[in-house]
Amino acid sequence: MPRIQAIETSQAAPKAKSLLEGVQKKLGMTPNLMRTMANAPAVLEAYLGFSNSLTHGALSPKLREQIALTVGETNQCDYCLAAHSALGKMAGLGDEEIADSRRGASPDRKTEAVLRFARKIVTARGHVSDDDLRAVRAAGVSDAEIAETVAAVALNIFTNYFNHVAGTEIDFPQVEPAAAPACNC
């Protein structure tokens, strides 16, 4: 049950209405997350701006979705798991890759290092060790990719927490919750 109501685009403040119309045009739908954020146009604008900025970086759309799945599973965000499972498929992830990403795993060494690092950022609340950085770098992850991983984690923590507080109604195909294994990152 939503604790903060999603608003219809037609009822949104002018700034939020314009942003929501842009989302509709880009995605072909206006997700409840954004319609709920539209209660505070500054929040919606900040989220969309941060998210858009990361599309111009070093991390591929596929890897950003994998990070979102790792973070969503770690934070037990049902909305984000549903959304990023659907968006991950749009970015080219198969069902097995989605399941692996939720566990912070990948058959690709570099991808797995990024996902383990992302989970470690969440579980350690950003207090990663020198060993954690050495491990991710040893897998071939650059400092730019490390910085963008931190940014992607932060963006996803924001949406996870927003959904927890708002009780955002899931408007993507729901996925089964899975207990994240203990991080042995």
MIFIVEX-477138 format. One line per 8 residues: their letters; for each residue x, y, z of N, C-alpha, C. Coordinates in steps of 0.1 Angstrom, whole numbers. Layout:
N
a> X Y Z X Y Z X Y Z ~ ...
END
This chain:
185
mpriqaie> 8 -12 0 0 0 0 9 12 0 ~ 7 21 -10 16 33 -11 14 42 2 ~ 25 47 7 25 56 18 26 71 13 ~ 32 72 1 32 85 -6 26 82 -20 ~ 16 89 -23 8 86 -36 16 91 -48 ~ 15 82 -58 20 86 -72 10 96 -77 ~ 14 106 -84 5 116 -90 4 114 -105 ~ -7 117 -111 -9 117 -125 -1 128 -131
tsqaapka> 4 126 -143 12 136 -150 3 149 -152 ~ -9 147 -155 -18 159 -157 -20 167 -145 ~ -18 161 -133 -20 168 -120 -7 173 -114 ~ 4 171 -121 18 174 -116 20 189 -118 ~ 29 195 -109 33 209 -110 40 210 -124 ~ 40 222 -130 46 223 -144 59 217 -146 ~ 69 219 -137 82 213 -138 82 198 -138 ~ 74 193 -129 73 178 -128 66 172 -140
ksllegvq> 56 180 -144 48 175 -156 57 174 -168 ~ 65 184 -170 74 183 -182 84 172 -181 ~ 89 169 -169 99 158 -167 92 145 -169 ~ 80 143 -163 72 131 -165 69 128 -180 ~ 66 139 -187 63 137 -201 75 132 -209 ~ 87 137 -204 100 133 -210 102 118 -207 ~ 99 114 -195 101 100 -192 91 91 -200 ~ 79 95 -201 69 88 -209 74 86 -224
kklgmtpn> 79 97 -229 84 97 -243 96 87 -244 ~ 105 87 -235 117 79 -235 114 64 -233 ~ 106 61 -222 103 47 -218 91 41 -224 ~ 82 50 -229 69 45 -233 59 42 -221 ~ 63 46 -210 55 45 -197 61 55 -187 ~ 53 58 -177 58 66 -166 58 58 -154 ~ 69 53 -149 69 44 -138 64 51 -125 ~ 58 43 -116 53 49 -104 64 55 -95
lmrtmana> 76 50 -96 87 57 -89 88 71 -92 ~ 88 75 -105 89 89 -109 77 96 -106 ~ 65 90 -108 52 97 -105 51 100 -90 ~ 58 92 -82 58 94 -67 68 105 -64 ~ 79 104 -70 89 115 -68 84 129 -73 ~ 75 129 -82 69 141 -88 62 149 -77 ~ 59 144 -66 53 152 -55 62 163 -51 ~ 75 161 -53 85 171 -51 94 172 -63
pavleayl> 90 182 -72 97 183 -85 112 183 -84 ~ 117 189 -73 132 190 -72 138 176 -70 ~ 131 167 -63 135 153 -61 135 146 -75 ~ 125 147 -82 124 141 -96 135 146 -105 ~ 137 159 -105 147 165 -113 161 160 -109 ~ 163 160 -96 177 155 -92 179 140 -96 ~ 169 132 -94 170 118 -97 173 116 -112 ~ 165 122 -120 166 121 -135 180 127 -140
gfsnslth> 184 138 -134 197 144 -138 208 135 -134 ~ 208 129 -122 219 120 -118 219 108 -126 ~ 208 102 -128 206 90 -136 211 93 -151 ~ 207 104 -157 211 107 -170 226 110 -171 ~ 232 116 -161 246 119 -161 254 106 -162 ~ 250 95 -155 257 83 -155 256 76 -169 ~ 247 79 -177 246 73 -191 257 77 -200 ~ 265 88 -196 275 93 -204 289 89 -199
galspklr> 289 79 -190 302 75 -184 308 63 -190 ~ 317 57 -182 325 45 -186 317 32 -185 ~ 307 32 -176 300 19 -173 289 17 -184 ~ 288 5 -189 278 2 -199 264 2 -193 ~ 254 4 -201 240 3 -196 238 -11 -190 ~ 243 -21 -195 242 -35 -190 248 -36 -176 ~ 260 -30 -174 267 -31 -161 260 -22 -151 ~ 254 -11 -155 247 -2 -146 234 -10 -141
eqialtvg> 228 -17 -150 216 -25 -145 220 -36 -136 ~ 232 -42 -139 237 -53 -130 240 -47 -116 ~ 246 -36 -115 248 -29 -103 235 -26 -95 ~ 225 -21 -103 212 -18 -97 206 -31 -91 ~ 207 -42 -98 202 -55 -93 209 -59 -80 ~ 222 -58 -80 230 -61 -68 226 -53 -56 ~ 225 -40 -58 221 -31 -48 207 -33 -43 ~ 198 -35 -53 184 -37 -49 182 -50 -41
etnqcdyc> 189 -60 -45 188 -73 -37 194 -71 -23 ~ 206 -64 -22 212 -62 -10 203 -54 0 ~ 196 -44 -6 187 -36 2 173 -41 2 ~ 170 -52 -4 157 -58 -4 146 -49 -9 ~ 149 -43 -20 139 -33 -26 131 -40 -37 ~ 119 -45 -34 111 -52 -44 108 -44 -56 ~ 106 -31 -54 103 -22 -66 115 -22 -75 ~ 126 -19 -70 138 -18 -78 142 -32 -85
laahsalg> 140 -42 -78 143 -56 -83 134 -58 -95 ~ 121 -55 -94 112 -57 -105 116 -47 -117 ~ 118 -35 -114 121 -25 -124 134 -28 -131 ~ 144 -31 -124 157 -34 -130 158 -48 -137 ~ 150 -57 -133 149 -70 -140 144 -67 -154 ~ 133 -59 -155 127 -55 -168 137 -46 -176 ~ 142 -36 -169 152 -27 -176 165 -35 -180 ~ 169 -44 -172 180 -52 -175 178 -60 -188
kmaglgde> 166 -66 -189 163 -73 -202 164 -64 -214 ~ 159 -52 -212 160 -42 -223 174 -38 -226 ~ 183 -39 -216 197 -36 -218 205 -48 -223 ~ 198 -60 -225 205 -71 -230 208 -82 -220 ~ 204 -81 -208 207 -92 -198 197 -103 -200 ~ 202 -115 -199 194 -127 -199 189 -131 -185 ~ 180 -140 -184 175 -144 -170 186 -148 -161 ~ 195 -156 -166 206 -161 -157 215 -149 -153
eiadsrrg> 218 -140 -162 226 -128 -158 219 -120 -148 ~ 206 -119 -149 198 -111 -139 199 -118 -125 ~ 197 -131 -125 198 -139 -113 212 -138 -107 ~ 222 -139 -115 236 -138 -110 238 -124 -105 ~ 234 -114 -112 236 -100 -107 229 -97 -94 ~ 218 -103 -91 211 -101 -78 220 -107 -67 ~ 228 -118 -71 237 -124 -61 250 -117 -61 ~ 252 -107 -69 266 -101 -70 276 -109 -77
aspdrkte> 271 -118 -86 280 -127 -93 279 -125 -108 ~ 290 -130 -115 290 -130 -130 301 -140 -134 ~ 299 -146 -145 310 -155 -150 322 -146 -156 ~ 319 -133 -158 330 -124 -163 337 -119 -151 ~ 350 -121 -150 358 -117 -138 357 -102 -135 ~ 358 -93 -145 357 -79 -142 343 -75 -137 ~ 333 -80 -144 319 -77 -140 317 -82 -125 ~ 321 -94 -122 319 -99 -109 327 -90 -99
avlrfark> 339 -86 -102 346 -77 -93 338 -64 -90 ~ 332 -58 -101 324 -46 -99 312 -49 -90 ~ 305 -60 -92 293 -63 -85 297 -66 -70 ~ 308 -73 -68 312 -76 -54 315 -63 -47 ~ 322 -54 -54 326 -41 -49 314 -33 -46 ~ 304 -33 -55 291 -26 -53 284 -31 -40 ~ 284 -44 -38 277 -50 -26 285 -45 -14 ~ 298 -46 -15 307 -42 -3 304 -27 0
ivtarghv> 303 -19 -10 300 -4 -7 287 -3 1 ~ 277 -11 -2 264 -11 5 266 -16 19 ~ 271 -28 20 271 -35 33 281 -28 43 ~ 292 -22 37 301 -15 46 298 0 47 ~ 287 4 41 283 18 41 294 27 36 ~ 300 23 26 311 31 19 325 29 25 ~ 326 23 36 339 21 43 346 9 38 ~ 350 9 25 357 -2 19 372 -1 23
sdddlrav> 378 -13 22 392 -14 27 401 -12 15 ~ 414 -10 18 424 -9 7 424 -23 0 ~ 422 -34 7 422 -47 0 410 -48 -10 ~ 398 -42 -6 387 -41 -15 391 -34 -28 ~ 397 -23 -27 402 -15 -39 412 -22 -47 ~ 422 -29 -40 432 -37 -47 425 -48 -55 ~ 415 -54 -49 408 -66 -56 401 -61 -68 ~ 394 -50 -68 386 -45 -79 396 -40 -90
raagvsda> 407 -34 -86 417 -29 -96 424 -41 -102 ~ 426 -52 -95 433 -64 -100 424 -71 -111 ~ 412 -68 -111 403 -74 -121 402 -65 -133 ~ 410 -54 -133 410 -45 -145 401 -33 -145 ~ 395 -30 -133 386 -19 -131 394 -6 -129 ~ 391 4 -138 399 16 -137 393 25 -126 ~ 401 35 -122 396 45 -112 383 52 -116 ~ 382 55 -129 369 61 -134 358 51 -132
eiaetvaa> 360 38 -135 349 29 -133 346 27 -118 ~ 356 28 -110 354 27 -95 345 39 -91 ~ 349 51 -96 341 63 -92 327 62 -97 ~ 325 57 -109 311 55 -114 303 44 -107 ~ 310 34 -102 304 24 -95 299 29 -82 ~ 307 38 -75 302 44 -63 290 53 -66 ~ 290 60 -77 279 69 -80 266 60 -83 ~ 268 49 -91 257 40 -94 251 34 -81
valniftn> 259 30 -72 255 25 -59 247 36 -52 ~ 252 48 -51 245 59 -44 231 62 -50 ~ 231 62 -63 218 65 -70 208 54 -67 ~ 213 41 -67 203 30 -64 200 29 -49 ~ 209 33 -40 205 34 -26 194 44 -24 ~ 195 55 -31 185 66 -31 171 60 -35 ~ 171 53 -46 158 48 -51 153 37 -42 ~ 162 29 -37 158 18 -28 151 24 -15
yfnhvagt> 158 34 -9 153 40 3 140 48 0 ~ 140 55 -11 128 62 -15 116 52 -16 ~ 118 41 -22 107 31 -24 103 25 -10 ~ 113 23 -1 109 18 12 101 28 20 ~ 104 40 19 97 50 26 83 53 20 ~ 83 54 7 70 57 -1 61 45 -2 ~ 66 33 -1 58 21 -4 53 22 -18 ~ 62 25 -27 58 27 -42 52 14 -47
eidfpqve> 41 16 -54 34 4 -59 41 -1 -72 ~ 44 -14 -72 52 -20 -82 44 -20 -95 ~ 49 -14 -106 43 -14 -119 51 -21 -130 ~ 60 -30 -126 67 -38 -135 64 -52 -131 ~ 67 -62 -140 65 -76 -136 73 -79 -123 ~ 65 -84 -113 72 -87 -100 81 -99 -101 ~ 92 -98 -93 101 -109 -92 101 -115 -78 ~ 105 -127 -77 105 -134 -64 117 -128 -56
paaapacn> 114 -125 -43 125 -121 -34 135 -133 -32 ~ 147 -129 -31 157 -140 -28 166 -134 -17 ~ 170 -142 -8 179 -138 3 193 -136 -3 ~ 198 -125 -1 212 -122 -6 222 -130 3 ~ 231 -137 -3 241 -144 5 250 -135 12 ~ 255 -139 23 264 -130 30 275 -126 21 ~ 279 -114 22 290 -108 14 303 -114 18 ~ 310 -121 9 323 -125 12 333 -118 3
c> 330 -105 1 337 -97 -9 351 -94 -3
END
